[in-house]
Amino acid sequence: MVRVEFLGPIQKDTINLEATTLNDVAEFLSKDTELKSWIENCAVAVNDTMVMDLNTALKDGDKVSLLPPVCGG
Amino acid sequence: MLELFEGPVPVEKTLARWYKEEDKSNYGAFIPFIGTIRDEDGIDGLSFDIYEPILNSWYEAWQKKAAEVGAILKMAHSKGDVPLHKSSYIAAVFSPKRRVALEMIDEFVEDFKASAPIWKYDLRDGKRIYAKDRSTAIKGSGLLSKVKDK
């Protein structure tokens, strides 16, 4: 299982799902209409490292984090 | 070192300590930046969420970049609520010569705004409202919307 966390203002509980690539996660989340507007603006990290490729391989226990637009300071 | 405070950053104490920490380090320039929460648009203050694991790695990468030019960075930020006219963010660069520090404080603060995993909320009537319009999508955002059908 892969754990998907929604950070900051996305009011959504963590999801656990079976996935072997980030594309599997994207496919699963695309069915969630509430998430649509967030997904378009979120950056993604796997195990706290930013990723840029949907082909990123995932294994059991991996953590995927969605980071919405930021504004520190 | 990255320092996080619950509530406002204690500006005077922190800047004085940073100065003291480096006053024998032979840096010719010390340039601090202090961000203060302004009274505007009827807000009562601001509030912040931070994702520390990625903030720490972002900061470490900047510290390495600074070290390449003989400089060091210091930074402090608030978590939770910060009232008007208090500071939620201070940063500083120490470098052997002023030019490096002047350029780095600009680049560092701008990248902080665009990349550091911190989320800002307006405080209004006891409510916490995400400052969506003032937020910036991190580089590479939208990746999951490019889903490929199998």
Backbone of each chain as ProteinMPNN parsed JSONL, in Angstrom:
{"seq_chain_A": "MVRVEFLGPIQKDTINLEATTLNDVAEFLSKDTELKSWIENCAVAVNDTMVMDLNTALKDGDKVSLLPPVCGG", "coords_chain_A": {"N_chain_A": [[0.828, -1.207, 0.0], [0.342, 2.297, -0.673], [0.744, 5.472, 0.791], [-1.195, 8.385, 0.652], [-0.88, 11.746, 1.207], [-2.413, 14.858, 2.042], [-1.474, 18.097, 2.002], [-1.292, 21.183, 3.98], [-3.822, 23.508, 3.171], [-5.629, 21.691, 2.024], [-8.384, 20.075, 2.819], [-8.463, 17.108, 3.581], [-8.547, 13.668, 4.426], [-5.83, 11.326, 4.898], [-5.118, 8.915, 2.345], [-4.991, 5.449, 1.622], [-3.656, 3.336, -0.836], [-3.334, 0.832, -3.479], [-0.573, 0.983, -5.559], [1.741, 1.161, -8.236], [3.091, 2.977, -9.692], [3.443, 6.567, -9.921], [1.589, 7.433, -11.678], [-0.531, 5.669, -11.301], [-1.539, 6.607, -8.904], [-2.323, 9.161, -9.699], [-4.344, 8.498, -11.476], [-6.223, 7.306, -9.776], [-6.834, 9.479, -8.078], [-7.955, 11.207, -9.881], [-10.548, 10.556, -10.109], [-11.82, 11.717, -8.069], [-13.897, 14.245, -7.604], [-13.939, 16.45, -5.9], [-11.287, 16.985, -5.525], [-10.337, 17.978, -7.888], [-9.769, 20.764, -8.555], [-7.643, 21.25, -6.866], [-5.686, 19.392, -7.641], [-4.743, 20.313, -10.088], [-3.088, 22.38, -9.36], [-1.232, 21.412, -7.611], [1.995, 20.487, -6.341], [4.115, 17.572, -6.195], [5.425, 15.208, -3.899], [7.496, 12.391, -3.27], [8.102, 10.358, -0.62], [9.059, 12.629, 0.708], [10.675, 13.885, -1.172], [10.751, 16.061, -3.891], [9.041, 15.364, -6.928], [8.913, 14.985, -10.536], [7.901, 13.386, -12.456], [5.508, 11.289, -13.81], [5.948, 8.615, -14.168], [7.366, 7.76, -12.028], [8.411, 5.217, -9.915], [6.628, 3.376, -7.436], [6.65, 1.866, -4.202], [5.61, -0.572, -1.726], [4.628, 1.011, 1.246], [5.534, 3.534, 0.596], [5.342, 7.14, 0.687], [3.227, 9.543, -0.614], [3.014, 12.946, -1.194], [0.857, 15.731, -1.514], [1.305, 19.014, -2.476], [-0.137, 22.022, -2.151], [-0.456, 25.424, -3.61], [1.92, 27.75, -2.284], [2.767, 30.124, 0.351], [4.856, 31.592, 2.122], [6.107, 33.576, 4.899]], "CA_chain_A": [[0.0, 0.0, 0.0], [1.009, 3.597, -0.728], [-0.043, 6.439, 1.562], [-1.269, 9.691, -0.009], [-1.173, 12.797, 2.196], [-2.824, 16.152, 1.469], [-0.872, 19.05, 2.928], [-1.783, 22.559, 4.073], [-5.255, 23.816, 3.211], [-6.523, 20.665, 1.445], [-9.025, 19.417, 3.97], [-8.786, 15.741, 3.188], [-7.797, 12.667, 5.193], [-4.868, 10.476, 4.187], [-5.701, 7.776, 1.624], [-4.07, 4.344, 1.342], [-4.086, 2.61, -2.033], [-2.344, 0.012, -4.184], [-0.064, 1.725, -6.715], [3.141, 0.821, -8.556], [3.709, 4.208, -10.214], [2.71, 7.781, -9.568], [0.444, 7.52, -12.594], [-1.652, 4.948, -10.654], [-2.101, 7.525, -7.901], [-2.996, 10.226, -10.456], [-5.572, 7.912, -12.029], [-7.148, 7.139, -8.658], [-7.279, 10.787, -7.575], [-8.714, 11.922, -10.928], [-11.977, 10.209, -9.954], [-12.35, 12.486, -6.939], [-14.251, 15.559, -8.156], [-13.576, 17.491, -4.912], [-9.848, 17.257, -5.612], [-9.964, 18.423, -9.227], [-9.131, 22.086, -8.602], [-6.358, 21.169, -6.155], [-4.71, 18.581, -8.403], [-4.163, 21.138, -11.157], [-2.115, 23.332, -8.802], [-0.393, 20.803, -6.573], [3.256, 19.806, -6.595], [4.062, 16.222, -5.618], [6.663, 14.66, -3.33], [7.479, 10.976, -2.871], [8.986, 10.215, 0.551], [9.574, 13.972, 1.012], [11.507, 14.434, -2.248], [9.885, 16.53, -4.966], [9.152, 14.566, -8.162], [8.414, 15.683, -11.727], [7.646, 12.375, -13.479], [4.408, 10.369, -13.457], [6.442, 7.229, -14.222], [8.078, 7.454, -10.782], [7.978, 3.928, -9.355], [6.249, 3.385, -6.022], [6.648, 0.546, -3.567], [4.855, -0.692, -0.484], [5.101, 1.873, 2.335], [5.915, 4.871, 0.134], [4.436, 8.245, 1.032], [3.066, 10.549, -1.666], [2.441, 14.16, -0.592], [0.39, 16.773, -2.442], [1.608, 20.338, -1.909], [-0.848, 23.109, -2.857], [0.306, 26.668, -3.713], [2.52, 28.154, -1.006], [2.988, 31.558, 0.601], [5.484, 31.793, 3.428], [6.548, 34.926, 5.245]], "C_chain_A": [[0.866, 1.263, 0.0], [0.111, 4.585, 0.017], [-0.03, 7.788, 0.834], [-1.727, 10.737, 1.015], [-1.479, 14.114, 1.499], [-2.39, 17.241, 2.447], [-1.582, 20.408, 2.925], [-3.292, 22.651, 4.045], [-6.178, 22.75, 2.609], [-7.117, 19.872, 2.605], [-9.433, 18.0, 3.586], [-7.924, 14.758, 3.979], [-6.857, 11.884, 4.282], [-5.583, 9.277, 3.547], [-4.62, 6.699, 1.488], [-4.569, 3.609, 0.114], [-2.955, 1.778, -2.608], [-1.901, 0.802, -5.41], [1.381, 1.3, -6.962], [3.87, 1.998, -9.207], [2.866, 5.399, -9.753], [1.484, 7.953, -10.47], [-0.781, 6.791, -12.013], [-2.347, 5.855, -9.634], [-2.902, 8.621, -8.609], [-4.341, 9.726, -10.986], [-6.643, 7.779, -10.932], [-7.72, 8.49, -8.215], [-8.134, 11.541, -8.604], [-10.213, 11.626, -10.831], [-12.642, 11.011, -8.839], [-12.636, 13.92, -7.395], [-13.884, 16.71, -7.213], [-12.12, 17.913, -5.063], [-9.427, 17.934, -6.904], [-9.204, 19.768, -9.237], [-7.782, 22.093, -7.881], [-5.294, 20.512, -7.023], [-4.0, 19.418, -9.46], [-3.062, 22.064, -10.657], [-1.167, 22.735, -7.772], [0.916, 20.26, -7.119], [3.218, 18.482, -5.826], [5.44, 15.826, -5.076], [6.448, 13.182, -3.042], [8.537, 10.819, -1.784], [9.773, 11.521, 0.801], [10.602, 14.507, 0.007], [10.582, 14.825, -3.395], [10.112, 15.686, -6.221], [8.455, 15.293, -9.314], [7.93, 14.691, -12.78], [6.558, 11.402, -13.006], [4.833, 8.904, -13.507], [7.229, 6.839, -12.97], [7.51, 6.18, -10.165], [7.653, 4.074, -7.869], [6.3, 1.968, -5.484], [5.868, 0.603, -2.256], [5.457, 0.218, 0.59], [5.51, 3.268, 1.916], [4.854, 5.904, 0.529], [4.422, 9.252, -0.118], [2.398, 11.767, -1.015], [2.035, 15.148, -1.672], [0.569, 18.13, -1.781], [0.897, 21.426, -2.72], [-0.01, 24.389, -2.89], [0.695, 27.233, -2.34], [2.623, 29.68, -0.882], [3.55, 31.725, 2.009], [5.719, 33.271, 3.685], [5.455, 35.863, 5.69]], "O_chain_A": [[1.952, 1.3, 0.578], [-1.113, 4.546, -0.105], [1.032, 8.273, 0.446], [-2.804, 10.629, 1.602], [-0.87, 14.441, 0.48], [-2.874, 17.302, 3.576], [-2.349, 20.735, 2.02], [-3.975, 21.959, 4.8], [-7.398, 22.895, 2.679], [-6.427, 19.103, 3.274], [-10.6, 17.731, 3.303], [-6.73, 14.981, 4.178], [-7.062, 11.792, 3.071], [-6.512, 8.706, 4.118], [-3.453, 7.021, 1.262], [-5.754, 3.289, 0.014], [-1.784, 1.975, -2.282], [-2.731, 1.242, -6.206], [2.15, 1.104, -6.021], [5.099, 2.023, -9.269], [1.745, 5.249, -9.269], [0.478, 8.54, -10.071], [-1.917, 7.226, -12.201], [-3.573, 5.865, -9.52], [-4.006, 8.969, -8.188], [-5.343, 10.44, -10.947], [-7.812, 8.101, -11.146], [-8.925, 8.629, -8.004], [-8.935, 12.404, -8.243], [-11.038, 12.346, -11.395], [-13.863, 10.99, -8.683], [-11.711, 14.717, -7.552], [-13.558, 17.809, -7.664], [-11.76, 19.053, -4.767], [-8.298, 18.413, -7.018], [-8.141, 19.887, -9.846], [-6.884, 22.854, -8.244], [-4.167, 20.995, -7.134], [-2.803, 19.252, -9.697], [-2.202, 22.486, -11.429], [-0.394, 23.452, -7.137], [0.963, 19.66, -8.193], [2.399, 18.296, -4.926], [6.47, 16.073, -5.703], [5.366, 12.768, -2.626], [9.713, 11.111, -1.998], [10.975, 11.505, 1.065], [11.315, 15.467, 0.298], [9.739, 14.036, -3.823], [11.249, 15.334, -6.537], [7.545, 16.097, -9.108], [7.581, 15.099, -13.888], [6.674, 10.78, -11.95], [4.153, 8.043, -12.95], [7.707, 5.709, -12.867], [6.308, 6.068, -9.922], [8.325, 4.808, -7.144], [6.034, 1.001, -6.197], [5.52, 1.673, -1.757], [6.667, 0.195, 0.814], [5.805, 4.109, 2.766], [3.671, 5.601, 0.68], [5.467, 9.748, -0.538], [1.357, 11.644, -0.369], [2.776, 15.377, -2.628], [0.066, 18.378, -0.685], [1.29, 21.713, -3.851], [1.046, 24.44, -2.259], [-0.081, 27.199, -1.385], [2.572, 30.411, -1.871], [2.81, 31.968, 2.962], [5.55, 34.106, 2.796], [5.726, 37.022, 6.003]]}, "seq_chain_B": "MLELFEGPVPVEKTLARWYKEEDKSNYGAFIPFIGTIRDEDGIDGLSFDIYEPILNSWYEAWQKKAAEVGAILKMAHSKGDVPLHKSSYIAAVFSPKRRVALEMIDEFVEDFKASAPIWKYDLRDGKRIYAKDRSTAIKGSGLLSKVKDK", "coords_chain_B": {"N_chain_B": [[20.994, 27.525, 10.74], [17.66, 26.39, 10.854], [14.912, 27.888, 12.333], [11.925, 27.436, 14.088], [9.0, 28.928, 15.354], [6.288, 28.826, 17.641], [3.706, 30.94, 17.054], [4.479, 34.545, 16.985], [7.727, 35.523, 15.63], [10.434, 36.108, 17.762], [11.879, 38.909, 17.215], [13.914, 40.86, 17.976], [15.485, 39.534, 19.944], [16.285, 37.262, 18.494], [17.686, 38.271, 16.265], [19.739, 39.606, 17.617], [20.992, 37.45, 18.834], [21.818, 35.99, 16.568], [23.629, 37.791, 15.499], [25.521, 37.837, 17.537], [26.348, 35.199, 17.488], [27.925, 35.14, 15.244], [29.809, 37.141, 15.427], [32.53, 36.91, 15.651], [33.31, 35.618, 13.445], [34.484, 36.587, 11.221], [32.99, 37.637, 9.101], [32.26, 40.067, 6.696], [29.886, 41.231, 6.072], [26.529, 41.462, 7.169], [23.325, 40.801, 6.535], [20.133, 41.323, 7.362], [16.692, 40.295, 6.905], [13.469, 41.319, 7.643], [10.248, 40.293, 7.984], [7.113, 41.723, 8.354], [3.797, 41.626, 9.653], [1.267, 43.299, 8.078], [-1.375, 45.661, 8.698], [-4.008, 45.228, 6.851], [-6.734, 45.082, 4.506], [-8.603, 44.452, 6.444], [-7.841, 42.244, 8.025], [-7.221, 40.186, 10.977], [-4.871, 39.12, 11.568], [-2.302, 36.732, 10.645], [-1.968, 33.238, 9.794], [-0.102, 30.18, 9.897], [0.727, 27.107, 8.257], [3.137, 24.549, 8.23], [5.184, 22.322, 6.385], [7.45, 20.421, 7.631], [9.518, 18.407, 6.905], [10.121, 18.784, 4.112], [10.604, 21.506, 4.044], [12.931, 21.601, 5.565], [14.755, 20.189, 3.886], [14.771, 21.838, 1.644], [15.896, 24.125, 2.791], [18.406, 23.169, 3.588], [19.573, 22.715, 1.083], [19.832, 25.338, 0.201], [21.618, 26.272, 2.099], [23.912, 24.896, 1.374], [24.357, 26.016, -1.14], [24.938, 28.626, -0.35], [27.278, 28.171, 1.085], [29.068, 27.59, -0.936], [29.858, 30.061, -1.823], [31.101, 31.055, 0.34], [29.341, 31.985, 2.252], [26.799, 32.147, 4.884], [23.462, 31.204, 5.87], [20.671, 32.261, 7.824], [17.54, 31.56, 9.348], [14.238, 32.178, 10.495], [10.906, 31.232, 11.269], [7.347, 31.533, 11.732], [4.89, 29.321, 13.233], [1.429, 28.553, 13.209], [-0.711, 31.085, 14.679], [-0.221, 34.602, 14.058], [-0.23, 37.861, 15.233], [-1.194, 41.203, 13.998], [1.353, 43.519, 13.015], [3.424, 42.101, 14.078], [6.246, 39.878, 13.597], [6.514, 37.239, 11.214], [8.483, 36.065, 9.895], [11.925, 35.955, 9.603], [15.099, 36.414, 8.081], [18.571, 35.944, 7.269], [21.715, 36.791, 5.809], [25.122, 36.053, 6.056], [28.225, 37.089, 4.933], [31.568, 37.105, 3.497], [32.015, 39.43, 1.923], [30.06, 42.365, 0.943], [28.564, 42.289, -1.515], [27.911, 39.628, -2.256], [26.198, 38.941, -0.134], [24.115, 40.823, -0.407], [23.025, 40.133, -2.896], [22.331, 37.493, -2.42], [20.404, 37.554, -0.352], [18.211, 38.588, -1.621], [17.684, 36.679, -3.661], [17.312, 34.412, -2.094], [15.083, 35.042, -0.419], [13.113, 35.426, -2.358], [12.995, 32.862, -3.559], [12.222, 31.437, -1.355], [9.605, 32.402, -1.044], [8.436, 31.293, -3.317], [8.844, 28.554, -3.176], [9.105, 27.331, -0.584], [7.557, 25.012, 1.599], [5.098, 26.243, 2.953], [2.031, 27.345, 4.218], [-0.295, 29.96, 4.032], [-2.739, 31.684, 5.95], [-5.46, 33.957, 6.247], [-6.559, 35.61, 9.161], [-9.737, 36.101, 10.201], [-12.451, 37.286, 11.966], [-12.188, 35.192, 13.828], [-11.89, 33.05, 12.143], [-9.972, 30.91, 9.942], [-8.662, 31.563, 6.921], [-7.625, 30.334, 3.893], [-5.02, 31.841, 2.059], [-5.388, 31.93, -0.823], [-5.26, 33.434, -3.27], [-2.92, 34.833, -2.994], [-1.0, 32.987, -3.062], [1.561, 30.827, -4.436], [1.952, 28.445, -6.984], [4.016, 25.648, -6.62], [7.046, 24.967, -8.438], [6.618, 22.708, -11.097], [4.092, 21.934, -10.467], [0.817, 20.454, -10.898], [1.366, 18.058, -11.975], [-0.025, 15.643, -11.417], [-2.334, 15.995, -12.816], [-1.806, 15.302, -15.318], [-2.446, 12.775, -15.971], [-2.032, 9.518, -17.409], [-3.993, 7.5, -19.432], [-4.504, 4.017, -19.12]], "CA_chain_B": [[19.986, 26.677, 11.396], [16.278, 26.8, 10.644], [14.241, 27.977, 13.631], [10.471, 27.612, 13.973], [8.393, 29.396, 16.608], [4.821, 28.864, 17.746], [3.372, 32.365, 17.19], [5.422, 35.489, 16.366], [9.173, 35.355, 15.789], [11.013, 37.149, 18.639], [12.829, 39.516, 16.277], [15.101, 41.491, 18.573], [16.31, 38.503, 20.584], [16.859, 36.35, 17.502], [18.708, 38.994, 15.49], [20.874, 39.867, 18.51], [21.694, 36.174, 19.008], [22.503, 35.676, 15.301], [24.783, 38.694, 15.41], [26.503, 37.375, 18.53], [26.893, 33.896, 17.039], [28.879, 35.282, 14.127], [30.585, 38.391, 15.479], [33.974, 36.638, 15.559], [33.487, 34.682, 12.315], [35.171, 37.302, 10.141], [32.122, 38.028, 7.98], [32.261, 41.516, 6.534], [28.52, 41.729, 5.85], [25.4, 40.752, 7.81], [22.142, 41.469, 6.0], [18.887, 40.699, 7.816], [15.394, 40.652, 6.323], [12.413, 41.126, 8.642], [8.901, 40.388, 7.419], [6.154, 42.136, 9.403], [2.404, 41.502, 9.205], [0.648, 44.617, 7.962], [-2.814, 45.811, 8.891], [-4.612, 45.528, 5.535], [-7.932, 44.325, 4.118], [-9.41, 44.072, 7.612], [-7.458, 40.991, 8.687], [-6.838, 40.286, 12.384], [-3.533, 38.537, 11.66], [-2.087, 35.631, 9.697], [-1.686, 31.956, 10.427], [0.751, 29.409, 8.991], [1.012, 25.675, 8.351], [4.465, 24.26, 7.658], [5.539, 20.908, 6.249], [8.858, 20.541, 8.021], [10.544, 17.597, 6.211], [10.543, 19.382, 2.835], [11.193, 22.813, 4.359], [14.312, 21.353, 5.999], [15.636, 19.834, 2.761], [14.899, 23.068, 0.845], [16.819, 25.016, 3.5], [19.749, 22.572, 3.508], [20.08, 22.954, -0.273], [20.248, 26.743, 0.165], [22.819, 26.415, 2.943], [25.03, 24.413, 0.539], [24.581, 27.038, -2.163], [25.595, 29.743, 0.327], [28.635, 27.75, 1.458], [29.913, 27.646, -2.144], [30.409, 31.419, -1.967], [31.641, 31.454, 1.641], [28.31, 32.658, 3.051], [25.858, 31.302, 5.627], [22.107, 31.739, 5.992], [19.901, 31.945, 9.031], [16.13, 31.813, 9.051], [13.254, 31.826, 11.529], [9.535, 31.402, 10.773], [6.275, 31.208, 12.681], [3.842, 28.315, 12.992], [0.216, 28.999, 13.896], [-1.23, 32.451, 14.508], [0.651, 35.751, 14.32], [-1.057, 39.083, 15.153], [-0.722, 42.338, 13.2], [2.552, 44.267, 13.412], [4.468, 41.193, 14.574], [6.963, 39.246, 12.493], [6.345, 35.801, 11.02], [9.608, 35.549, 9.11], [13.169, 36.717, 9.455], [16.18, 35.657, 7.429], [19.798, 36.748, 7.206], [22.897, 36.242, 5.142], [26.437, 36.531, 6.471], [29.207, 36.73, 3.9], [32.809, 37.874, 3.642], [31.865, 40.759, 1.312], [28.646, 42.76, 0.898], [27.866, 42.013, -2.777], [27.358, 38.273, -2.166], [25.076, 38.946, 0.815], [23.011, 41.608, -0.97], [22.369, 39.357, -3.957], [21.771, 36.239, -1.894], [19.189, 37.774, 0.451], [17.146, 38.78, -2.604], [17.396, 35.396, -4.298], [16.845, 33.482, -1.062], [13.729, 35.405, 0.015], [12.205, 35.17, -3.492], [12.799, 31.418, -3.7], [11.43, 31.066, -0.179], [8.2, 32.702, -1.351], [7.942, 30.452, -4.41], [9.109, 27.115, -3.03], [9.087, 26.744, 0.766], [6.229, 24.437, 1.865], [4.421, 26.969, 4.037], [0.717, 27.815, 3.746], [-0.713, 31.158, 4.767], [-4.19, 31.884, 6.127], [-5.889, 35.198, 6.884], [-7.423, 35.435, 10.337], [-10.865, 37.04, 10.157], [-13.577, 36.893, 12.83], [-11.914, 33.883, 14.434], [-11.776, 31.999, 11.127], [-8.69, 30.788, 9.254], [-9.031, 31.485, 5.499], [-6.445, 30.107, 3.038], [-4.715, 33.003, 1.213], [-5.198, 31.282, -2.129], [-4.892, 34.388, -4.323], [-1.554, 35.34, -2.792], [-0.103, 31.83, -3.025], [2.232, 30.482, -5.691], [2.097, 27.001, -7.217], [5.427, 25.242, -6.632], [7.521, 24.509, -9.749], [6.265, 21.306, -11.379], [2.718, 21.658, -10.031], [-0.097, 19.989, -11.938], [1.847, 16.763, -12.485], [-1.034, 14.577, -11.32], [-3.441, 16.216, -13.761], [-1.361, 14.819, -16.631], [-2.63, 11.31, -15.892], [-2.068, 8.791, -18.688], [-4.91, 6.355, -19.376], [-3.824, 2.764, -19.472]], "C_chain_B": [[18.584, 27.258, 11.193], [15.549, 26.786, 11.994], [12.756, 28.239, 13.429], [9.91, 27.974, 15.342], [6.882, 29.249, 16.543], [4.442, 30.324, 17.973], [4.482, 33.24, 16.619], [6.896, 35.111, 16.578], [9.681, 36.461, 16.726], [12.18, 37.827, 17.909], [14.103, 40.01, 16.963], [16.053, 40.469, 19.182], [17.029, 37.651, 19.548], [17.953, 37.042, 16.698], [19.949, 39.262, 16.348], [21.698, 38.59, 18.694], [22.464, 35.818, 17.744], [23.768, 36.52, 15.168], [25.906, 38.207, 16.319], [27.161, 36.074, 18.076], [28.007, 34.06, 16.011], [29.82, 36.476, 14.274], [32.099, 38.188, 15.477], [34.278, 35.754, 14.347], [34.142, 35.329, 11.092], [34.305, 37.541, 8.901], [32.108, 39.561, 7.907], [30.867, 42.101, 6.391], [27.497, 40.822, 6.529], [24.149, 41.483, 7.348], [20.877, 40.733, 6.449], [17.679, 41.169, 7.005], [14.349, 40.366, 7.394], [11.065, 41.319, 7.966], [7.904, 40.671, 8.535], [4.729, 42.078, 8.853], [1.714, 42.867, 9.255], [-0.857, 44.551, 8.23], [-3.407, 46.202, 7.534], [-5.8, 44.609, 5.285], [-8.716, 43.787, 5.318], [-9.039, 42.755, 8.275], [-7.099, 41.242, 10.147], [-5.416, 39.766, 12.601], [-3.395, 37.475, 10.586], [-1.797, 34.361, 10.48], [-0.946, 31.08, 9.416], [0.749, 27.922, 9.318], [2.36, 25.448, 7.677], [4.616, 22.752, 7.518], [7.057, 20.81, 6.44], [9.848, 19.668, 7.244], [11.041, 18.254, 4.915], [11.112, 20.78, 3.055], [12.663, 22.632, 4.756], [15.227, 21.022, 4.818], [15.825, 21.027, 1.818], [15.957, 23.981, 1.471], [18.256, 24.482, 3.44], [20.369, 22.823, 2.136], [20.571, 24.403, -0.398], [21.52, 26.97, 0.976], [24.057, 25.96, 2.162], [25.39, 25.454, -0.517], [25.326, 28.245, -1.562], [27.054, 29.402, 0.638], [29.587, 27.831, 0.266], [30.518, 29.03, -2.361], [30.861, 31.976, -0.606], [30.649, 32.133, 2.563], [27.544, 31.65, 3.916], [24.505, 32.022, 5.713], [21.561, 31.408, 7.364], [18.452, 32.31, 8.724], [15.258, 31.393, 10.23], [11.865, 32.112, 10.977], [8.544, 30.976, 11.849], [5.451, 30.019, 12.226], [2.609, 28.835, 13.733], [-0.04, 30.486, 13.7], [-0.207, 33.532, 14.868], [-0.194, 37.025, 14.179], [-0.425, 40.168, 14.279], [0.506, 42.983, 13.854], [3.631, 43.419, 14.093], [5.135, 40.552, 13.363], [6.694, 37.744, 12.449], [7.572, 35.189, 10.341], [10.797, 36.489, 9.193], [14.218, 35.807, 8.83], [17.406, 36.552, 7.417], [20.861, 36.002, 6.423], [24.129, 36.888, 5.773], [27.417, 36.139, 5.381], [30.465, 37.575, 4.075], [32.671, 39.296, 3.088], [30.401, 41.073, 1.022], [27.911, 42.282, -0.354], [27.178, 40.643, -2.743], [26.11, 38.278, -1.278], [23.871, 39.694, 0.249], [22.263, 40.819, -2.042], [21.678, 38.127, -3.389], [20.492, 36.467, -1.089], [17.99, 37.947, -0.485], [16.708, 37.435, -3.19], [16.771, 34.405, -3.3], [15.392, 33.781, -0.661], [12.719, 35.14, -1.119], [11.94, 33.674, -3.663], [12.002, 30.856, -2.523], [9.939, 31.252, -0.468], [7.613, 31.711, -2.356], [8.004, 28.956, -4.112], [8.943, 26.537, -1.629], [7.673, 26.246, 1.097], [5.578, 25.022, 3.116], [3.115, 27.519, 3.47], [0.213, 28.903, 4.681], [-2.234, 31.276, 4.807], [-4.421, 33.271, 6.717], [-6.718, 34.837, 8.115], [-8.479, 36.532, 10.299], [-12.001, 36.489, 11.017], [-13.388, 35.482, 13.401], [-11.79, 32.747, 13.444], [-10.4, 32.066, 10.443], [-9.0, 30.569, 7.777], [-7.771, 31.42, 4.638], [-6.247, 31.292, 2.088], [-4.39, 32.52, -0.207], [-4.669, 32.246, -3.196], [-3.462, 34.908, -4.2], [-0.534, 34.203, -2.803], [0.424, 31.492, -4.415], [2.34, 28.965, -5.814], [3.592, 26.682, -7.32], [5.78, 24.738, -8.034], [7.172, 23.024, -9.956], [4.84, 20.952, -10.96], [1.845, 21.233, -11.211], [0.293, 18.63, -12.509], [0.739, 15.702, -12.497], [-2.219, 14.789, -12.261], [-3.064, 15.741, -15.167], [-1.497, 13.299, -16.707], [-2.747, 10.666, -17.274], [-3.005, 7.603, -18.533], [-4.18, 5.102, -19.826], [-4.6, 2.031, -20.549]], "O_chain_B": [[18.365, 28.46, 11.342], [15.574, 25.782, 12.706], [12.371, 29.148, 12.694], [10.299, 27.399, 16.359], [6.268, 29.517, 15.51], [4.822, 30.897, 18.994], [5.328, 32.761, 15.865], [7.256, 34.47, 17.566], [9.385, 37.635, 16.502], [13.32, 37.369, 17.983], [15.214, 39.636, 16.589], [17.264, 40.524, 18.969], [18.215, 37.35, 19.686], [19.021, 36.472, 16.473], [21.076, 39.156, 15.863], [22.929, 38.627, 18.71], [23.619, 35.396, 17.815], [24.827, 36.028, 14.779], [27.074, 38.17, 15.932], [28.363, 35.872, 18.253], [28.912, 33.232, 15.917], [30.556, 36.794, 13.34], [32.863, 39.142, 15.324], [35.374, 35.206, 14.236], [34.326, 34.684, 10.06], [34.821, 37.636, 7.787], [31.964, 40.248, 8.919], [30.669, 43.304, 6.56], [27.585, 39.595, 6.472], [23.926, 42.637, 7.714], [20.59, 39.639, 5.963], [17.651, 42.287, 6.491], [14.346, 39.287, 7.988], [10.779, 42.392, 7.435], [7.853, 39.953, 9.534], [4.493, 42.447, 7.702], [1.594, 43.493, 10.308], [-1.507, 43.528, 8.015], [-3.32, 47.358, 7.119], [-5.853, 43.492, 5.798], [-9.412, 42.777, 5.206], [-9.845, 42.198, 9.02], [-6.722, 42.353, 10.522], [-4.833, 39.945, 13.67], [-4.261, 37.332, 9.723], [-1.433, 34.397, 11.655], [-1.145, 31.225, 8.21], [0.766, 27.523, 10.482], [2.677, 26.085, 6.673], [4.231, 21.993, 8.408], [7.833, 21.082, 5.524], [10.942, 20.144, 6.94], [12.243, 18.277, 4.652], [12.013, 21.198, 2.327], [13.528, 23.405, 4.342], [16.352, 21.517, 4.752], [16.905, 21.211, 1.257], [16.803, 24.538, 0.771], [19.202, 25.249, 3.263], [21.561, 23.112, 2.038], [21.597, 24.664, -1.025], [22.386, 27.756, 0.59], [25.123, 26.565, 2.274], [26.563, 25.737, -0.759], [26.225, 28.806, -2.187], [27.947, 30.233, 0.475], [30.774, 28.109, 0.434], [31.559, 29.164, -3.003], [30.986, 33.187, -0.423], [31.038, 32.779, 3.536], [27.636, 30.442, 3.697], [24.415, 33.248, 5.641], [21.936, 30.412, 7.981], [18.17, 33.23, 7.956], [15.514, 30.378, 10.878], [11.661, 33.116, 10.295], [8.852, 30.183, 12.738], [5.321, 29.736, 11.034], [2.737, 29.486, 14.771], [0.358, 31.072, 12.693], [0.555, 33.406, 15.827], [-0.804, 37.25, 13.134], [0.732, 40.06, 13.875], [0.659, 42.984, 15.075], [4.616, 43.944, 14.612], [4.646, 40.671, 12.239], [6.648, 37.068, 13.477], [7.691, 33.969, 10.224], [10.685, 37.677, 8.889], [14.215, 34.593, 9.032], [17.295, 37.772, 7.54], [20.9, 34.772, 6.382], [24.173, 38.098, 5.994], [27.441, 34.986, 4.95], [30.436, 38.625, 4.716], [33.146, 40.253, 3.7], [29.588, 40.161, 0.873], [26.743, 41.903, -0.265], [26.023, 40.506, -3.145], [25.089, 37.688, -1.631], [22.734, 39.25, 0.407], [21.033, 40.831, -2.095], [20.583, 37.761, -3.817], [19.581, 35.64, -1.145], [16.886, 37.502, -0.173], [15.523, 37.103, -3.209], [15.837, 33.671, -3.624], [14.571, 32.868, -0.577], [11.604, 34.685, -0.865], [10.801, 33.264, -3.884], [11.214, 29.924, -2.678], [9.122, 30.378, -0.176], [6.444, 31.335, -2.262], [7.286, 28.173, -4.735], [8.664, 25.346, -1.499], [6.7, 26.972, 0.898], [5.517, 24.391, 4.172], [3.093, 28.089, 2.379], [0.275, 28.8, 5.906], [-2.92, 31.003, 3.822], [-3.668, 33.713, 7.585], [-7.483, 33.872, 8.1], [-8.169, 37.722, 10.356], [-12.453, 35.363, 10.815], [-14.328, 34.688, 13.442], [-11.604, 31.597, 13.842], [-9.765, 33.118, 10.377], [-9.533, 29.524, 7.404], [-6.952, 32.338, 4.652], [-7.179, 31.703, 1.396], [-3.276, 32.682, -0.705], [-3.742, 31.913, -3.936], [-2.87, 35.364, -5.177], [0.655, 34.429, -2.58], [-0.188, 31.828, -5.429], [2.76, 28.283, -4.88], [4.335, 27.368, -8.022], [4.943, 24.163, -8.73], [7.413, 22.196, -9.077], [4.426, 19.799, -11.084], [2.097, 21.6, -12.358], [-0.365, 18.114, -13.413], [0.589, 14.96, -13.468], [-3.014, 13.875, -12.478], [-3.884, 15.77, -16.085], [-0.75, 12.631, -17.422], [-3.434, 11.161, -18.168], [-2.843, 6.793, -17.62], [-3.372, 5.111, -20.754], [-4.189, 0.954, -20.98]]}, "name": "protein", "num_of_chains": 2, "seq": "MVRVEFLGPIQKDTINLEATTLNDVAEFLSKDTELKSWIENCAVAVNDTMVMDLNTALKDGDKVSLLPPVCGGMLELFEGPVPVEKTLARWYKEEDKSNYGAFIPFIGTIRDEDGIDGLSFDIYEPILNSWYEAWQKKAAEVGAILKMAHSKGDVPLHKSSYIAAVFSPKRRVALEMIDEFVEDFKASAPIWKYDLRDGKRIYAKDRSTAIKGSGLLSKVKDK"}
